[in-house]
Amino acid sequence: MKESILLKSCDMFLTLGFKSVTMDEIASEMGISKKTIYQHFSNKNSLVEAVSLYLFETISCGIDSIYELDKNPIDELFLIKDFILKNLKDESASPIYQLQKYYPKIHKSLMAKQFEKMDDCVVGNINKGIAQGLFRMDLKVDLIVRFYYAGMTSLKDVEIFDPTKFGSKMLQTVYLEYHLRAICTEKGIQKLEELLTNNL
């Protein structure tokens, strides 16, 4: 039952937002009593925290699986983008924004975990790209990782990127292309153009 509550809550939070969904609505949607939810999660805060951790672990495992495919680093980044969008839906309700505004401690902890994961992944990705001649050799890797993370994080800021005007898929695709054009060699640009052409 606990896992069912977690999965349903995750789906509803991502669809409607962490703040917008109430415990009553989750119970009603599942056809159970609110008391049943409280047997597994002491309050909404603990449920939000559990859902955030579940999402992080699900996405982390998926990213690890993509890296195990041993694709070239440009393909890897696009596969990861698509995987994350699939698991976070299109975020039309801006759940990450709501998480940051109404559950700041949980958001801060999640961001720290995300940065640690992204740091490992993007450093590996960049180093592999350099070794394969797809990324420039003169890159300051630690700085590029932070640029990339800061950019990806800022895409969630609804005050800058209004979700009614810019969908998550379009934003992330454009940002990823922007990032790659800045770090690719000519060989890498050719690979990127080929990938973009095939995905149109």
C-alpha positions as a Python dict, from the first residue, in 0.01 Angstrom:
ca = {
    (1, 'M'): (0, 0, 0),
    (2, 'K'): (283, 239, 83),
    (3, 'E'): (432, 202, -265),
    (4, 'S'): (90, 252, -426),
    (5, 'I'): (41, 574, -230),
    (6, 'L'): (389, 689, -328),
    (7, 'L'): (333, 621, -698),
    (8, 'K'): (-11, 782, -710),
    (9, 'S'): (112, 1086, -515),
    (10, 'C'): (410, 1119, -748),
    (11, 'D'): (183, 1115, -1053),
    (12, 'M'): (-53, 1373, -902),
    (13, 'F'): (225, 1601, -776),
    (14, 'L'): (390, 1608, -1118),
    (15, 'T'): (59, 1669, -1292),
    (16, 'L'): (-90, 1929, -1058),
    (17, 'G'): (197, 2050, -838),
    (18, 'F'): (326, 1967, -490),
    (19, 'K'): (129, 2245, -322),
    (20, 'S'): (-189, 2207, -522),
    (21, 'V'): (-259, 1841, -436),
    (22, 'T'): (-413, 1771, -95),
    (23, 'M'): (-404, 1452, 109),
    (24, 'D'): (-785, 1433, 68),
    (25, 'E'): (-748, 1438, -310),
    (26, 'I'): (-488, 1161, -304),
    (27, 'A'): (-712, 948, -79),
    (28, 'S'): (-1014, 1015, -301),
    (29, 'E'): (-822, 934, -619),
    (30, 'M'): (-707, 603, -468),
    (31, 'G'): (-1042, 515, -312),
    (32, 'I'): (-891, 488, 37),
    (33, 'S'): (-926, 686, 359),
    (34, 'K'): (-691, 967, 450),
    (35, 'K'): (-618, 769, 766),
    (36, 'T'): (-465, 493, 552),
    (37, 'I'): (-221, 743, 402),
    (38, 'Y'): (-126, 868, 750),
    (39, 'Q'): (-45, 511, 855),
    (40, 'H'): (244, 523, 608),
    (41, 'F'): (328, 895, 594),
    (42, 'S'): (295, 1105, 910),
    (43, 'N'): (203, 1422, 721),
    (44, 'K'): (212, 1577, 375),
    (45, 'N'): (566, 1702, 429),
    (46, 'S'): (693, 1346, 479),
    (47, 'L'): (501, 1234, 168),
    (48, 'V'): (649, 1515, -41),
    (49, 'E'): (996, 1424, 86),
    (50, 'A'): (943, 1056, 0),
    (51, 'V'): (816, 1141, -349),
    (52, 'S'): (1114, 1373, -411),
    (53, 'L'): (1358, 1100, -307),
    (54, 'Y'): (1173, 842, -519),
    (55, 'L'): (1193, 1070, -825),
    (56, 'F'): (1562, 1135, -766),
    (57, 'E'): (1643, 764, -733),
    (58, 'T'): (1432, 670, -1036),
    (59, 'I'): (1601, 929, -1255),
    (60, 'S'): (1949, 845, -1119),
    (61, 'C'): (1902, 475, -1200),
    (62, 'G'): (1777, 564, -1548),
    (63, 'I'): (2078, 788, -1611),
    (64, 'D'): (2312, 510, -1496),
    (65, 'S'): (2141, 270, -1738),
    (66, 'I'): (2190, 516, -2024),
    (67, 'Y'): (2561, 551, -1945),
    (68, 'E'): (2593, 172, -1947),
    (69, 'L'): (2480, 173, -2311),
    (70, 'D'): (2818, 337, -2390),
    (71, 'K'): (2681, 572, -2657),
    (72, 'N'): (2883, 870, -2774),
    (73, 'P'): (2853, 1160, -2527),
    (74, 'I'): (2629, 1373, -2752),
    (75, 'D'): (2376, 1091, -2792),
    (76, 'E'): (2399, 1029, -2415),
    (77, 'L'): (2295, 1383, -2327),
    (78, 'F'): (1992, 1370, -2559),
    (79, 'L'): (1888, 1028, -2426),
    (80, 'I'): (1914, 1159, -2069),
    (81, 'K'): (1710, 1469, -2158),
    (82, 'D'): (1434, 1254, -2310),
    (83, 'F'): (1437, 1016, -2014),
    (84, 'I'): (1408, 1299, -1761),
    (85, 'L'): (1125, 1465, -1954),
    (86, 'K'): (939, 1134, -1972),
    (87, 'N'): (969, 1085, -1596),
    (88, 'L'): (888, 1445, -1502),
    (89, 'K'): (612, 1479, -1763),
    (90, 'D'): (603, 1826, -1920),
    (91, 'E'): (585, 1997, -1582),
    (92, 'S'): (300, 2225, -1693),
    (93, 'A'): (204, 2274, -1327),
    (94, 'S'): (562, 2374, -1240),
    (95, 'P'): (598, 2119, -957),
    (96, 'I'): (966, 2202, -901),
    (97, 'Y'): (877, 2569, -859),
    (98, 'Q'): (609, 2473, -604),
    (99, 'L'): (853, 2245, -427),
    (100, 'Q'): (1103, 2530, -400),
    (101, 'K'): (844, 2781, -278),
    (102, 'Y'): (647, 2571, -31),
    (103, 'Y'): (896, 2301, 73),
    (104, 'P'): (1232, 2486, 65),
    (105, 'K'): (1423, 2240, 288),
    (106, 'I'): (1320, 1942, 76),
    (107, 'H'): (1402, 2137, -241),
    (108, 'K'): (1746, 2237, -111),
    (109, 'S'): (1827, 1875, -18),
    (110, 'L'): (1707, 1756, -360),
    (111, 'M'): (1917, 2018, -541),
    (112, 'A'): (2228, 1908, -348),
    (113, 'K'): (2168, 1546, -450),
    (114, 'Q'): (2102, 1648, -809),
    (115, 'F'): (2421, 1853, -832),
    (116, 'E'): (2629, 1567, -692),
    (117, 'K'): (2477, 1326, -944),
    (118, 'M'): (2508, 1568, -1234),
    (119, 'D'): (2865, 1654, -1138),
    (120, 'D'): (2967, 1287, -1167),
    (121, 'C'): (2773, 1231, -1488),
    (122, 'V'): (2865, 1547, -1677),
    (123, 'V'): (3234, 1525, -1584),
    (124, 'G'): (3237, 1169, -1720),
    (125, 'N'): (3046, 1275, -2029),
    (126, 'I'): (3280, 1568, -2104),
    (127, 'N'): (3595, 1364, -2049),
    (128, 'K'): (3465, 1093, -2281),
    (129, 'G'): (3378, 1359, -2541),
    (130, 'I'): (3728, 1505, -2521),
    (131, 'A'): (3883, 1158, -2558),
    (132, 'Q'): (3667, 1091, -2866),
    (133, 'G'): (3755, 1427, -3024),
    (134, 'L'): (3394, 1549, -3003),
    (135, 'F'): (3454, 1812, -2733),
    (136, 'R'): (3730, 2072, -2720),
    (137, 'M'): (4043, 1982, -2526),
    (138, 'D'): (4076, 2328, -2367),
    (139, 'L'): (3752, 2305, -2164),
    (140, 'K'): (3760, 2396, -1795),
    (141, 'V'): (3555, 2090, -1701),
    (142, 'D'): (3459, 2191, -1345),
    (143, 'L'): (3334, 2527, -1469),
    (144, 'I'): (3145, 2379, -1766),
    (145, 'V'): (2965, 2137, -1530),
    (146, 'R'): (2848, 2429, -1318),
    (147, 'F'): (2739, 2629, -1624),
    (148, 'Y'): (2540, 2328, -1742),
    (149, 'Y'): (2382, 2266, -1402),
    (150, 'A'): (2298, 2635, -1350),
    (151, 'G'): (2139, 2652, -1694),
    (152, 'M'): (1932, 2336, -1649),
    (153, 'T'): (1818, 2456, -1305),
    (154, 'S'): (1719, 2800, -1431),
    (155, 'L'): (1489, 2642, -1691),
    (156, 'K'): (1260, 2556, -1396),
    (157, 'D'): (1221, 2923, -1302),
    (158, 'V'): (866, 3005, -1414),
    (159, 'E'): (927, 3377, -1375),
    (160, 'I'): (1195, 3361, -1646),
    (161, 'F'): (1054, 3076, -1856),
    (162, 'D'): (675, 3094, -1847),
    (163, 'P'): (556, 2731, -1893),
    (164, 'T'): (255, 2853, -2092),
    (165, 'K'): (493, 3002, -2350),
    (166, 'F'): (787, 2760, -2333),
    (167, 'G'): (729, 2388, -2289),
    (168, 'S'): (991, 2183, -2101),
    (169, 'K'): (1073, 1972, -2406),
    (170, 'M'): (1146, 2273, -2627),
    (171, 'L'): (1342, 2452, -2354),
    (172, 'Q'): (1562, 2156, -2270),
    (173, 'T'): (1628, 2070, -2634),
    (174, 'V'): (1727, 2427, -2720),
    (175, 'Y'): (1943, 2460, -2408),
    (176, 'L'): (2116, 2127, -2474),
    (177, 'E'): (2194, 2230, -2832),
    (178, 'Y'): (2322, 2566, -2704),
    (179, 'H'): (2544, 2389, -2447),
    (180, 'L'): (2685, 2144, -2700),
    (181, 'R'): (2761, 2405, -2966),
    (182, 'A'): (2973, 2584, -2706),
    (183, 'I'): (3188, 2282, -2622),
    (184, 'C'): (3200, 2076, -2943),
    (185, 'T'): (3482, 2047, -3191),
    (186, 'E'): (3400, 2053, -3565),
    (187, 'K'): (3366, 1676, -3547),
    (188, 'G'): (3127, 1714, -3255),
    (189, 'I'): (2919, 1977, -3437),
    (190, 'Q'): (2883, 1739, -3733),
    (191, 'K'): (2761, 1466, -3497),
    (192, 'L'): (2520, 1711, -3332),
    (193, 'E'): (2380, 1831, -3666),
    (194, 'E'): (2331, 1471, -3774),
    (195, 'L'): (2146, 1391, -3450),
    (196, 'L'): (1925, 1702, -3474),
    (197, 'T'): (1841, 1629, -3840),
    (198, 'N'): (1742, 1272, -3762),
    (199, 'N'): (1519, 1386, -3475),
    (200, 'L'): (1325, 1650, -3669),
}
